């Protein structure tokens, strides 16, 4: 799923940049969306590696839980950033 989401985010940001470069109301959320994508990928990698590192732990370790929760929160923000892009794009 991560590859599909990453491709969709990059495609959306590229289309915004190519078709509406002068429209700052669209460009700003698209740039933020790309930044959130990179953060999401980094947190996902960290969550996966922390899960591997703490596989033998009797209970979840704090940094593993923090990385996993942060990954989920940023994923929700990525999804939420599409709302202003779609709303503004519909009016442009």
MDTraj code that builds the backbone (N, CA, C; nanometers):
import mdtraj as md
import numpy as np

residues = "UNK UNK UNK UNK UNK UNK UNK UNK UNK UNK UNK UNK UNK UNK UNK UNK UNK UNK UNK UNK UNK UNK UNK UNK UNK UNK UNK UNK UNK UNK UNK UNK UNK UNK UNK UNK UNK UNK UNK UNK UNK UNK UNK UNK UNK UNK UNK UNK UNK UNK UNK UNK UNK UNK UNK UNK UNK UNK UNK UNK UNK UNK UNK UNK UNK UNK UNK UNK UNK UNK UNK UNK UNK UNK UNK UNK UNK UNK UNK UNK UNK UNK UNK UNK UNK UNK UNK UNK UNK UNK UNK UNK".split()
xyz = np.array([
    [0.0792, -0.1183, 0.0000],
    [0.0000, 0.0000, 0.0000],
    [0.0843, 0.1259, 0.0000],
    [0.2035, 0.1199, 0.0617],
    [0.2866, 0.2400, 0.0727],
    [0.3322, 0.2883, -0.0642],
    [0.3632, 0.1962, -0.1518],
    [0.4094, 0.2346, -0.2855],
    [0.2960, 0.3001, -0.3629],
    [0.1760, 0.2456, -0.3522],
    [0.0614, 0.3036, -0.4231],
    [0.0309, 0.4439, -0.3716],
    [0.0339, 0.4631, -0.2400],
    [0.0086, 0.5952, -0.1835],
    [0.1178, 0.6933, -0.2254],
    [0.2425, 0.6497, -0.2199],
    [0.3535, 0.7375, -0.2587],
    [0.3410, 0.7792, -0.4049],
    [0.3083, 0.6862, -0.4909],
    [0.2923, 0.7198, -0.6325],
    [0.1754, 0.8150, -0.6542],
    [0.0669, 0.7945, -0.5840],
    [-0.0500, 0.8806, -0.5976],
    [-0.0196, 1.0221, -0.5479],
    [0.0522, 1.0332, -0.4357],
    [0.0883, 1.1651, -0.3818],
    [0.1809, 1.2382, -0.4773],
    [0.2826, 1.1691, -0.5279],
    [0.3768, 1.2320, -0.6212],
    [0.3046, 1.2733, -0.7491],
    [0.2160, 1.1900, -0.7975],
    [0.1408, 1.2230, -0.9195],
    [0.0524, 1.3451, -0.8979],
    [-0.0141, 1.3498, -0.7842],
    [-0.0997, 1.4641, -0.7538],
    [-0.0187, 1.5925, -0.7440],
    [0.0929, 1.5884, -0.6724],
    [0.1769, 1.7075, -0.6570],
    [0.2342, 1.7519, -0.7915],
    [0.2715, 1.6573, -0.8739],
    [0.3251, 1.6913, -1.0057],
    [0.2182, 1.7571, -1.0930],
    [0.0971, 1.7044, -1.0895],
    [-0.0114, 1.7641, -1.1701],
    [-0.0455, 1.9039, -1.1210],
    [-0.0434, 1.9233, -0.9902],
    [-0.0691, 2.0574, -0.9365],
    [0.0393, 2.1529, -0.9825],
    [0.1632, 2.1093, -0.9755],
    [0.2748, 2.1952, -1.0157],
    [0.2703, 2.2265, -1.1645],
    [0.2377, 2.1293, -1.2483],
    [0.2371, 2.1511, -1.3927],
    [0.1169, 2.2326, -1.4391],
    [0.0000, 2.2077, -1.3831],
    [-0.1209, 2.2715, -1.4326],
    [-0.1576, 2.3999, -1.3590],
    [-0.1134, 2.4142, -1.2357],
    [-0.1529, 2.5292, -1.1549],
    [-0.0337, 2.5885, -1.0808],
    [0.0768, 2.6087, -1.1487],
    [0.1980, 2.6560, -1.0831],
    [0.1790, 2.7939, -1.0204],
    [0.1009, 2.8789, -1.0833],
    [0.0819, 3.0144, -1.0325],
    [-0.0198, 3.0201, -0.9185],
    [-0.0959, 2.9185, -0.9011],
    [-0.2004, 2.9167, -0.7978],
    [-0.1391, 2.8745, -0.6642],
    [-0.1047, 2.9728, -0.5787],
    [-0.0389, 2.9413, -0.4515],
    [-0.1310, 2.8665, -0.3563],
    [-0.2625, 2.8853, -0.3713],
    [-0.3555, 2.8138, -0.2841],
    [-0.3504, 2.6637, -0.3081],
    [-0.3078, 2.6222, -0.4274],
    [-0.2908, 2.4799, -0.4568],
    [-0.1469, 2.4346, -0.4355],
    [-0.0522, 2.5206, -0.4681],
    [0.0885, 2.4814, -0.4599],
    [0.1319, 2.4557, -0.3164],
    [0.0859, 2.5383, -0.2249],
    [0.1261, 2.5217, -0.0847],
    [0.0787, 2.3881, -0.0264],
    [-0.0483, 2.3507, -0.0390],
    [-0.0889, 2.2188, 0.0119],
    [-0.0190, 2.1027, -0.0599],
    [0.0118, 2.1198, -0.1883],
    [0.0810, 2.0129, -0.2611],
    [0.2227, 1.9947, -0.2078],
    [0.2915, 2.1060, -0.1777],
    [0.4261, 2.0952, -0.1199],
    [0.4206, 2.0332, 0.0184],
    [0.3212, 2.0745, 0.0969],
    [0.3048, 2.0164, 0.2299],
    [0.2749, 1.8672, 0.2202],
    [0.1972, 1.8289, 0.1220],
    [0.1652, 1.6875, 0.1003],
    [0.2922, 1.6074, 0.0714],
    [0.3812, 1.6622, -0.0116],
    [0.5077, 1.5928, -0.0394],
    [0.5948, 1.5824, 0.0852],
    [0.5985, 1.6888, 0.1636],
    [0.6750, 1.6845, 0.2886],
    [0.6208, 1.5804, 0.3844],
    [0.4887, 1.5741, 0.3948],
    [0.4266, 1.4728, 0.4803],
    [0.4536, 1.3322, 0.4285],
    [0.4601, 1.3176, 0.2969],
    [0.4909, 1.1861, 0.2399],
    [0.6294, 1.1396, 0.2841],
    [0.7278, 1.2282, 0.2734],
    [0.8638, 1.1907, 0.3153],
    [0.8684, 1.1575, 0.4638],
    [0.7994, 1.2371, 0.5450],
    [0.7933, 1.2083, 0.6886],
    [0.7254, 1.0745, 0.7137],
    [0.6187, 1.0477, 0.6411],
    [0.5454, 0.9210, 0.6546],
    [0.6346, 0.8018, 0.6201],
    [0.7094, 0.8141, 0.5114],
    [0.7988, 0.7043, 0.4723],
    [0.9079, 0.6826, 0.5759],
    [0.9638, 0.7908, 0.6293],
    [1.0679, 0.7779, 0.7317],
    [1.0122, 0.7147, 0.8588],
    [0.8953, 0.7594, 0.9017],
    [0.8348, 0.7014, 1.0214],
    [0.7957, 0.5558, 1.0002],
    [0.7484, 0.5222, 0.8811],
    [0.7149, 0.3827, 0.8521],
    [0.8373, 0.2933, 0.8577],
    [0.9475, 0.3408, 0.7994],
    [1.0722, 0.2651, 0.8075],
    [1.1206, 0.2512, 0.9507],
    [1.1115, 0.3592, 1.0270],
    [1.1516, 0.3535, 1.1679],
    [1.0635, 0.2608, 1.2489],
    [0.9338, 0.2639, 1.2231],
    [0.8418, 0.1751, 1.2946],
    [0.8711, 0.0291, 1.2626],
    [0.9006, 0.0020, 1.1361],
    [0.9319, -0.1358, 1.0963],
    [1.0622, -0.1831, 1.1610],
    [1.1648, -0.0992, 1.1551],
    [1.2929, -0.1369, 1.2147],
    [1.2831, -0.1503, 1.3666],
    [1.2054, -0.0646, 1.4308],
    [1.1900, -0.0763, 1.5759],
    [1.1134, -0.2033, 1.6122],
    [1.0217, -0.2415, 1.5258],
    [0.9476, -0.3662, 1.5497],
    [1.0415, -0.4869, 1.5409],
    [1.1316, -0.4825, 1.4427],
    [1.2295, -0.5909, 1.4310],
    [1.3256, -0.5927, 1.5489],
    [1.3662, -0.4748, 1.5933],
    [1.4634, -0.4663, 1.7028],
    [1.4040, -0.5103, 1.8360],
    [1.2749, -0.4950, 1.8526],
    [1.2122, -0.5298, 1.9802],
    [1.1237, -0.6536, 1.9688],
    [1.1535, -0.7397, 1.8750],
    [1.0699, -0.8584, 1.8535],
    [1.0669, -0.9501, 1.9763],
    [1.1757, -0.9528, 2.0522],
    [1.1822, -1.0418, 2.1677],
    [1.1375, -0.9752, 2.2977],
    [1.0984, -0.8501, 2.2927],
    [1.0569, -0.7784, 2.4134],
    [0.9253, -0.8357, 2.4656],
    [0.9133, -0.8480, 2.5989],
    [0.7901, -0.9045, 2.6543],
    [0.6680, -0.8130, 2.6372],
    [0.6919, -0.6838, 2.6225],
    [0.5824, -0.5899, 2.5977],
    [0.6328, -0.4816, 2.5037],
    [0.5436, -0.4081, 2.4415],
    [0.5876, -0.3052, 2.3468],
    [0.6772, -0.2005, 2.4130],
    [0.7835, -0.1642, 2.3432],
    [0.8779, -0.0649, 2.3934],
    [0.8262, 0.0732, 2.3537],
    [0.8548, 0.1734, 2.4373],
    [0.7991, 0.3072, 2.4183],
    [0.8324, 0.3661, 2.2815],
    [0.9575, 0.3555, 2.2357],
    [0.9929, 0.4163, 2.1074],
    [0.9259, 0.3448, 1.9902],
    [0.9007, 0.2156, 2.0047],
    [0.8292, 0.1452, 1.8983],
    [0.6841, 0.1934, 1.8904],
    [0.6217, 0.2103, 2.0038],
    [0.4836, 0.2592, 2.0075],
    [0.4778, 0.4023, 1.9558],
    [0.5728, 0.4860, 1.9965],
    [0.5745, 0.6259, 1.9531],
    [0.5921, 0.6358, 1.8017],
    [0.6820, 0.5569, 1.7452],
    [0.7021, 0.5592, 1.6003],
    [0.5787, 0.5090, 1.5256],
    [0.5173, 0.4046, 1.5774],
    [0.3991, 0.3489, 1.5115],
    [0.2816, 0.4463, 1.5166],
    [0.2591, 0.5058, 1.6316],
    [0.1490, 0.6018, 1.6449],
    [0.1752, 0.7249, 1.5584],
    [0.2981, 0.7735, 1.5572],
    [0.3332, 0.8888, 1.4737],
    [0.3116, 0.8567, 1.3264],
    [0.3461, 0.7363, 1.2866],
    [0.3269, 0.6929, 1.1486],
    [0.1777, 0.6961, 1.1117],
    [0.0936, 0.6499, 1.2007],
    [-0.0505, 0.6490, 1.1751],
    [-0.1058, 0.7915, 1.1709],
    [-0.0593, 0.8773, 1.2615],
    [-0.1071, 1.0160, 1.2647],
    [-0.0682, 1.0895, 1.1372],
    [0.0562, 1.0737, 1.0928],
    [0.1001, 1.1409, 0.9703],
    [0.0252, 1.0834, 0.8496],
    [-0.0056, 0.9554, 0.8516],
    [-0.0870, 0.8973, 0.7448],
    [-0.2240, 0.9614, 0.7377],
    [-0.2831, 0.9891, 0.8535],
    [-0.4121, 1.0585, 0.8559],
    [-0.3984, 1.2008, 0.8034],
    [-0.2876, 1.2671, 0.8339],
    [-0.2639, 1.4021, 0.7821],
    [-0.2458, 1.4023, 0.6307],
    [-0.1790, 1.3000, 0.5785],
    [-0.1643, 1.2885, 0.4329],
    [-0.3027, 1.2772, 0.3693],
    [-0.3859, 1.1938, 0.4254],
    [-0.5215, 1.1797, 0.3736],
    [-0.5983, 1.3119, 0.3857],
    [-0.5840, 1.3795, 0.4981],
    [-0.6557, 1.5053, 0.5203],
    [-0.6087, 1.6163, 0.4277],
    [-0.4834, 1.6130, 0.3832],
    [-0.4310, 1.7188, 0.2953],
    [-0.4932, 1.7125, 0.1563],
    [-0.5540, 1.6019, 0.1224],
    [-0.6204, 1.5949, -0.0073],
    [-0.7483, 1.6776, -0.0107],
    [-0.8112, 1.6967, 0.1031],
    [-0.9361, 1.7726, 0.1068],
    [-0.9183, 1.9160, 0.0548],
    [-0.8227, 1.9955, 0.1055],
    [-0.8093, 2.1300, 0.0498],
    [-0.7651, 2.1303, -0.0956],
    [-0.6844, 2.0350, -0.1339],
    [-0.6412, 2.0307, -0.2743],
    [-0.7611, 2.0064, -0.3666],
    [-0.8445, 1.9098, -0.3300],
    [-0.9612, 1.8808, -0.4130],
    [-1.0638, 1.9942, -0.4101],
    [-1.0811, 2.0559, -0.2938],
    [-1.1767, 2.1666, -0.2836],
    [-1.1311, 2.2857, -0.3677],
    [-1.0037, 2.3217, -0.3564],
    [-0.9522, 2.4362, -0.4321],
    [-0.9468, 2.4045, -0.5803],
    [-0.9045, 2.2827, -0.6143],
    [-0.8949, 2.2456, -0.7561],
    [-1.0319, 2.2469, -0.8225],
    [-1.1350, 2.2201, -0.7473],
    [-1.2688, 2.2233, -0.8047],
    [-1.3169, 2.3635, -0.8355],
    [-1.2565, 2.4634, -0.7706],
    [-1.2976, 2.6015, -0.7938],
    [-1.2057, 2.6769, -0.8869],
    [-1.0900, 2.6194, -0.9208],
    [-0.9930, 2.6882, -1.0082],
    [-1.0333, 2.6724, -1.1526],
])
top = md.Topology()
chain = top.add_chain()
for i, resn in enumerate(residues, 1):
    res = top.add_residue(resn, chain, resSeq=i)
    for name in ("N", "CA", "C"):
        top.add_atom(name, md.element.get_by_symbol(name[0]), res)
traj = md.Trajectory(xyz[None], top)
